[in-house]
C-alpha cells in the first residue's frame, strides 16, 4: 500500500524559527489560517531551531536567515547545514528580508528547499511550504530574478513561473509531474510551455532547455 504524501490526509507540520516574537506570531496566524498547515513549534534562535527540528521532525522548518545582528549564535545557513546531518528528512524554507544573490546561493547550497521574502505575498509563502514538503523548490519571484538575470530583450523575458517550468522540464519531469510540483493544472503547464517555446524560438522540450542554458536563464549542474 502506497503511503499518502505529506498533507494528503493530515496537515503539514511546520516549525517557525525567527528571533522576533511578533514575527513568529504573525507567521503562525497566517499559516494556521490554511486548513492543510499546522504550526507545531516555534524557535527563537538557530540553536533552538536545530534542537527542536531534530526532536520533533516537522515536515517543513521555516527558517530566518540572520536571527538578528547582535547575537553570537548560529545563523539560518549554519542551522540548515546542521539539520542536513541531524534531520535530513526535514525540508527547510528560508524566510528573510534579504534577496541578495549571495544569500540566496548560500542558502540553496546549504540545502534550503525554498527562499521567500517577509515582504512577499502570503501565497508565495504557502506555495513554498507546500512545495518543499513534496520535494519541490519554491523561490520568490525576486529571488528567481537574482539567480537567473534577464533574457536578452524584455519581450523575450521568461517569467519566474516559466523558468520554474523549464527547470523542472530539464530535470526530466512530465507535464503532470510539473503540475503537481507547482500546484497547477496540466492545462496551465501546457500554456506556460507554449509561451516558453515562443519566447525561446524553439519547438520542443530539449531545444527549450538547451536554449535556456545558452542564454544563461538556466544553469545545469
N, C-alpha and C positions, 0 to 999 in steps of 0.2 A: 504494500500500500504506500503510495507516494505521500510524503508529508506536505501539508499545506505551507505555502510560503509565508514569511512573516507578515502579519497584518491581515491574512485572509480570514481567519476566524477569531483572532484576538487582536487587540490594539497593539500598535508598535510601542515598545517600551523605550522611552527616551530619557537620558540623563542630561541635565543642563549644567555646564561648567562656566562660570563667569564670576569675576571678583566683585561685581556690583549687585547688591541685593535687589535694587529697584529693577535692574535689567533682567535678573532672573525671574522676578515676579511677573514682569511684563511678558516674557517669553513663555512662562508657564501658563498664564491666562490665554495667550494666543494659541499655543499648541493644544491645550486641553479643550479649546473650542471646536477641535476637529474630532469627530467620533472615532476615528481609527488610530488616534495617538493618545498615549498615556505618559505623563511625566512621572517617573518613579523616584527620582532623587535630584538633589542639587549639590554642586560643589563650588566652593569659593576660591579655590587655588588649584594650580596644576597638580600638586602633590595629592591633594584630596581627590581630585578627579581620577587620577590613576588608581588610587586605593579603592574608591567606590566602584569604578567601572570594572576592575579586576574581580571585585567581590560580587557585584550584582549582575554583571553581564547583560547590560541593556542591548537592545537591537541597534540603537544609534546613540552616540555621545555627541552632543552639540557643544563645541569647544571654543572658548575665547582664544584669541591669538596671543595677547601680551599680558593679560592678568595684571594690568596696572604697571606703571613705570617705576614706582618707588620700592616695590618689594624685591626680595632677593631670591624668590622661589623660581621654579622652572616655568617656562612659557608653554604655550599651547603646542608648539612644534616639538619640544622635548617630551611633552606628555604623550603625543601621538607616537613618537619613537618608542617610548617605554611600553605603551599599550600594544604595539606590534608584537612585542615579546610576551607580555603578560596576559593579554586578552585579544589575540589575533582575529577572533571571530566578530569583534565589535566594530561596526563602521563608524568612522569619525567624520563629522561635518564641521568645518571651521566657520565660525560666525564672528565677524570682525568689522571694524570701521575702515580697515586698510585694504586697498585693492591694488597696491603696487605689484609689479611683475615679480620682484624678488621674493616678496612674502608669499605670493601665490605659488611660485615654483617650489619654495622651501616646504610649504605645507603639502603639496601634492607628492613631492619626492619622499616626504616622511611617511606618507600613506593615507592622507586625507582622501575621503571619497566625495567631498563636496566643499565648496567655498562660496559662502554667501555673505552679503553685507547687511549690517544692522540697519542701515537706512533704506534697504531694499523693500520690495513689496512682500507682504505675507505669503503670497502664492509661491514666490521663489523659495522661501524657507520651507514651506510644506513640500514642494516638489523635490528639493534637495534631500530632505529627511526620508521621504518615501522612496526616492530613487536609491539612496545609499543603502537602505535596508534590503534591497534586492540586487545590489551589486552594480548599480548604475553610477555614473559620475555626474554630480549636479553642480553646475557653475553659474553664478550670476552673470547676466549679460555683460556687465562692466568687466568682469574677470575674464570672460572669453575674449573681449576686446584687447585686454592687456597681453594675453597669451598669443593670439594669432595675428594681431595687427589688422590692417585693412587690405583688401584686394586692390588691384591696380586702379580702378575707377569706381566712383560711387554707384553707378548704375549696375555694376557687376559685383558689388559687395555682397557676400553671403551674410545672412543674419545669424545671430547666435544660435537659434534653433536649427537652421540649415547646417551649420558647422557641426552641431551635435549629431545630426543625422549622418553626415559624411563620416564623422569619426566612428560611429557605430557600424556603418557600412564597411569601413576599412577593416574593422575587427571581424568581419565575416557574418554579421547578423542579418537575418532575413527581415523583410518589412514587418512581419508580425512581431519578431523579437524587438525591433526598434520601437514599434508602437508600445509594446509592454514596458520597455525600459524608460520611455519618455512620457508614459501615461497619455498616449494619443491614440486616435483611431488609425486603422491601416489606411483608410482613405486620406487622412491628413498627412500621413507619412508619404504616400504617393504624390500628393500635391507638392510637398516640400522637395521631393526628388525631381519632379518636373521643373521646378524653379531652379534647383541646383544645376541640372543639365543645361538649362537655357543660359544661366549666368556664366557657367564654365565653358559653354560652347562644346559640349560633348553629348554622346547619345547612349552611354551605357555606364554601369556601375564602376567597372575597372578604370575606365577612362576618367571618370569623375574623381576617383581617389588619386589617380596619377597626376591630374591637373591641379588638384588642391595641394598636393605636396609640392609640385613645381612652383606654384605661386607663393608658397610659404604660409598658406592658410592652415595646413595640417602638417604636423610633424610626426613621423612614424619612428618608433624606437625598435 
